[in-house]
Each structure stands twice: as C-alpha cells, then as structure tokens.
C-alpha cells in the first residue's frame, strides 16, 4: 500500500445502483422460512389493521437489525434506507424507529406467548432436521440487565446493587440455543418464578429426550428440587457452602478423597447429604482445590466446589459436567452484548419483554445458521465473526433476463453453497 503525505480528498455521493450492505441476511431469511418462522409469525395478532406494517415484517426487521449489529431502535434506519436490502429480503417493510417503539408498546403478554410459540415450533423443527436422540442439557440462569433513569417499569435494585431488570434465561447447552427468556423485575431473586419458567422451557424441547438440568447456587431450593423430581428429571445444582455442609465435608477422612483426573493437585469425594427441609438425601459431590495467597499455598485450607445431584454415574465425571455450565455465562454475554439485547428500548415492561423474545429468535437463527449450514469446524464461531464473514457483505442486485443476481464483494461460491444447503433442508 502506498502511503501519501496528505489525505486524499474523496467526493461522496449516493449510488444509483441497487447496492446492499447486508447481502448475507438473505440466507437468514431463507433459513427462517425453512424453520417455519415466517408462517408462524403470520398468526401473531399484535396489530390487526389493514394499513401499517404486518407483524412478520416488524419482527423480522428487528431480527435482521440484531443480526446485522444493531442494538437500538434507531439502528433500523440503516435497513430502512437501503432499498436493495429490503428488496432482496422479499420486499421487507421496515418501520421508522419511533413507529417501531409504538409497535412494541402494543405487545401484550398474550402476544409474547404467540412469539414464544413460534420459537417453540422452530426449536422442534430444527431438532428434527439435526436428528439424534442424545440427552439434552438445560442451563438455567439469570442475569441483570442494567438500566438508567427512573421510568422503566420493573427497574429495581437487586442483589448486585445494580439498578435494572432481572430476566431468567434457559440455554440448550449442546446446541447453544436459547430455549426461553422471561423478563422480571430487578429485585427478584434468581429462583423467583423458576418452576413455572422451567415447565415452559421443557414444553419447547423435542419429545423423547432425556433432560439434564444444571443450575448455580441461586437455584439451590427445595421448591425447585421437588418440581424437578415430580417431572422425573435429572439435575445438578451448585450447593451453598452452609456451615452444616462445610462441617459435613470437613468430617470426611482424608482417605476418602480421590485425585480429580482433570486438575493436578485437586481432589474429590462424595457423601449422602440431606439439606434441612428437603424431601430426602441426595448425592453431594465435592471438589476441593488447594487455597493460595499469592503464590504461597495455605496448608490445610481449600476452595470447595460442591454439587448436589440425583444423577447416576462416576462422581468425578458428574461434577466435571456440572462445572461446564460456566459456558452459559459466555452465551449470556453474547446474547446481551454480542447480539445487543441488553439495550431495553421502552418504558413499558411488556415492550421490553417482547424485545428480548425477538432477540431470542435472532440469536437462535444465527445459531441455526451455524448448525444447519456451516461445517462443524465453524460451529464455535461467535456472532461477531459471522457478521464479518457472512451477514455484512456488500453486494449489488442485478435484474437480467427475468433472473435476480446478487454480485457480491467477496465469496460468491460459498454463498451459493450455503443457499443450496438451506434449500435442501
């Protein structure tokens, strides 16, 4: 590259050609059709007017906005201004930002349930395409979505001393799909409403699969365990290190501790333990790691990680599988910040809930794109990388001989292959 001493002056104009900045969104649109998302959205009754933007266009415009990198309603202006983008997305109607805010405010709880029904049907369709009958691991967690100001309904200070809203989230760990998201007030505890939310998430899974639940200590509750047992499910929950549990652990003789195969110097053991008020005793599997102050080990002091479970099998493998639930924190981070769901745009509680459910649909479509279209070696790619390689690619629409051609800035062969794979689903 030749470096000049002074910047070159460039004259900017609007191109009369049909140019799009988001050529890859066409693949997302086709995938949504194959999964039945667009047909499902036609049954949403949020806005029954002859004039105005239909519900499928409104929802999908927000989905495309999320996937392309937008995180605010004002970012819809970019999609709205690109005529070629809207044309190759099947003449998509995109609302102005203020209109989109008013549209979100029309969502009731019933309309949100309709959206969740669309996601449920897509989850089952996607599971049918991928096939298999392997066990499903569900990671149930919660996260604080910070807000600023005093006008958002439900915004409160919670346990983290941060003002915000506190939704529940449930991920299908093996597929990295977001099975459910429920918005709650910021002062709710982690376990508040978890039993009913878990029932809804289980109803969205493919039938006939063994389900394993993983939860952190915020869900260490008799009510939750009793609900799980009533549904005949397997579970593992991080146990709170109460004084009673710590005493029980420290009473275990040294010969009962075995080397933990995956970490040098770490040991594990298990006991039968019944927390106060719980229906019966369960397996309590404990991993202990030597405690260090700086680089100096403190003799006789350990860091304990304890898990209560009803699962069968080798204890060391069970606790390893449970501790892998830390990956859910990465999924939440990508959902909140990588996708842009954390920017709750409305004063109204249901509008923000609808925003999160639409973001859930966008997150899952991006994940389905990896699972169903891309090779296995690319399944671990983050949404940021998908945008660079697939979704935010410039192209020019060409109408010739009754045929639509999209001239891409790069990678036409792999785009053609991706289109063939989607068509074959």
Beta strands, then each sheet from edge to edge (+ up, - down):
strand 1: 19-20
strand 2: 136-146
strand 3: 156-157
strand 4: 163-172
strand 5: 177-182
strand 6: 211-215
strand 7: 234-238
strand 8: 258-259
strand 9: 267-273
strand 10: 282-293
strand 11: 296-309
strand 12: 395-400
strand 13: 403-408
sheet 1: 1+ 12- 13+
sheet 2: 3+ 4- 2+ 6+ 7+ 11- 10+ 9- 8+
sheet 3: 3+ 4- 5+
end
